[in-house]
Amino acid sequence: MEDFAKLEKGDQIPQFDALTQSGQAFSNQSIVGKKTIFFFFPAAGSPGCTMESVEFNNELEAFESGGFQVVGVSPDSVVKLAEFQDRHGLNYTFLSDESFAVHKAFGAYGNKSLYGKLYRGVLRSTIVIDENGQVILPLYNVKATGHVAMLLRKLGL
C-alpha cells in the first residue's frame, strides 16, 4: 500500500473543495490572502482529537495575533462537526472531508499500523501555509498531546 504524496516546504497547496461545520462551501478561494493552519485529525469526539482541538482553541488568540487562522479537517460529517464544535465551545472553522479527498491531496492519509496490522487511514498532520497558499511548515504523524505547544514554538508565537 502506497502513501499519498506529502507536501513539502515551498509547495503550493492543492486545489480542494469541502463544506464547513455550518454547511458553507470552503475552498482554496476561501483562504486567499490568509495565513492558515490546517490540522487533520481522525475523529471528532475521540479523546485525543478532542484534546488537540481544545488545545488549538485555547491558543487561538496566540495564533490569530501571529496572523493565522486555524482550520480543523476530519472525515466526520458536517452535522457531527457542528455538534463537536458546539459541545466544546470551539471558535474556528472545521471542514468535513467524508471522502478523504482533502486528506489525500494534502498527504494526510496513508498507511498506518495498529498491533502489527497494516491499514489505511488519517495521518494526524498539520500544514501551515502563508497568505499565498504556499506551505511554510508541513508536519506529519504528529502526536495529539503537546502538538499545539510545539507548533507555537516552531512559529515563534
JOHUQUI-V337233 format. One record per residue. N is the residue number from 1. RES is the residue in three letters. PHI is phi in whole degrees, -180 to 180 (none if undefined). OMEGA is omega in degrees with one decimal (none if undefined). Layout:
n = <N,N>
res = <RES,RES>
phi = <PHI,PHI>
omega = <OMEGA,OMEGA>
This chain:
n = <1,2,3,4,5,6,7,8,9,10,11,12,13,14,15,16,17,18,19,20,21,22,23,24,25,26,27,28,29,30,31,32,33,34,35,36,37,38,39,40,41,42,43,44,45,46,47,48,49,50,51,52,53,54,55,56,57,58,59,60,61,62,63,64,65,66,67,68,69,70,71,72,73,74,75,76,77,78,79,80,81,82,83,84,85,86,87,88,89,90,91,92,93,94,95,96,97,98,99,100,101,102,103,104,105,106,107,108,109,110,111,112,113,114,115,116,117,118,119,120,121,122,123,124,125,126,127,128,129,130,131,132,133,134,135,136,137,138,139,140,141,142,143,144,145,146,147,148,149,150,151,152,153,154,155,156,157>
res = <MET,GLU,ASP,PHE,ALA,LYS,LEU,GLU,LYS,GLY,ASP,GLN,ILE,PRO,GLN,PHE,ASP,ALA,LEU,THR,GLN,SER,GLY,GLN,ALA,PHE,SER,ASN,GLN,SER,ILE,VAL,GLY,LYS,LYS,THR,ILE,PHE,PHE,PHE,PHE,PRO,ALA,ALA,GLY,SER,PRO,GLY,CYS,THR,MET,GLU,SER,VAL,GLU,PHE,ASN,ASN,GLU,LEU,GLU,ALA,PHE,GLU,SER,GLY,GLY,PHE,GLN,VAL,VAL,GLY,VAL,SER,PRO,ASP,SER,VAL,VAL,LYS,LEU,ALA,GLU,PHE,GLN,ASP,ARG,HIS,GLY,LEU,ASN,TYR,THR,PHE,LEU,SER,ASP,GLU,SER,PHE,ALA,VAL,HIS,LYS,ALA,PHE,GLY,ALA,TYR,GLY,ASN,LYS,SER,LEU,TYR,GLY,LYS,LEU,TYR,ARG,GLY,VAL,LEU,ARG,SER,THR,ILE,VAL,ILE,ASP,GLU,ASN,GLY,GLN,VAL,ILE,LEU,PRO,LEU,TYR,ASN,VAL,LYS,ALA,THR,GLY,HIS,VAL,ALA,MET,LEU,LEU,ARG,LYS,LEU,GLY,LEU>
phi = <none,-101,-77,-82,-59,-85,-77,-121,-54,96,-69,-86,-68,-73,-67,-154,-139,-154,-113,-79,-62,-101,84,-82,-67,-143,-149,-54,-65,-71,-118,-57,81,-123,-71,-136,-109,-95,-121,-100,-140,-73,-159,-61,98,-72,-57,-66,-68,-65,-60,-62,-63,-67,-62,-61,-64,-63,-106,-57,-62,-65,-64,-65,-66,-86,89,-103,-103,-110,-134,-92,-128,-144,-81,-75,-71,-56,-62,-64,-67,-63,-65,-61,-61,-67,-60,-107,61,-87,-110,-142,-81,-119,-114,-91,-132,-62,-88,68,-62,-71,-56,-64,-63,-91,79,-98,-146,172,-73,-136,-133,-136,53,80,-99,-88,-150,-105,-174,-69,-97,-58,-144,-133,-121,-102,-124,-88,-68,-101,80,-100,-68,-110,-155,-97,-127,-115,55,-80,-89,-66,-90,81,-65,-65,-62,-64,-65,-58,-63,-62,-90,68,-104>
omega = <-175.0,176.2,173.7,-175.7,177.4,177.1,178.1,178.2,180.0,178.1,171.2,179.4,-179.6,172.8,177.5,175.5,178.1,174.9,175.9,178.4,178.0,176.2,179.1,176.4,-179.6,-177.8,175.6,-178.5,-178.8,-175.7,179.0,178.5,-178.5,171.5,-171.6,172.3,173.7,171.8,-176.4,-178.1,-172.2,-171.4,175.5,177.2,175.8,-175.1,-178.1,-178.8,177.5,179.8,-179.7,-178.8,178.4,177.8,176.1,-179.8,-179.7,-179.2,-176.4,-179.7,178.6,178.8,-179.4,178.4,174.6,177.5,-177.3,166.3,-179.1,178.5,176.1,-178.6,177.9,178.3,-179.9,178.5,176.3,-178.2,-179.3,179.2,178.0,178.5,179.3,179.8,-178.2,-177.6,-175.0,177.2,-177.3,-169.8,176.7,-174.5,171.5,176.1,175.7,-178.5,-175.5,-179.5,-176.8,-176.8,-179.2,177.1,-177.7,-179.1,-179.3,-180.0,-176.9,179.3,179.3,-175.7,176.4,178.8,177.3,-178.2,176.8,-180.0,-178.8,176.3,178.8,178.9,-179.6,172.8,-179.5,-171.3,174.6,179.3,179.3,-179.5,176.4,-175.9,177.8,179.0,179.8,-178.7,175.5,178.5,175.6,179.9,-178.4,179.1,179.0,176.6,179.1,-177.4,177.4,-177.0,-176.5,178.4,178.0,179.9,177.1,178.2,-177.2,-179.9,179.5,-177.7,none>
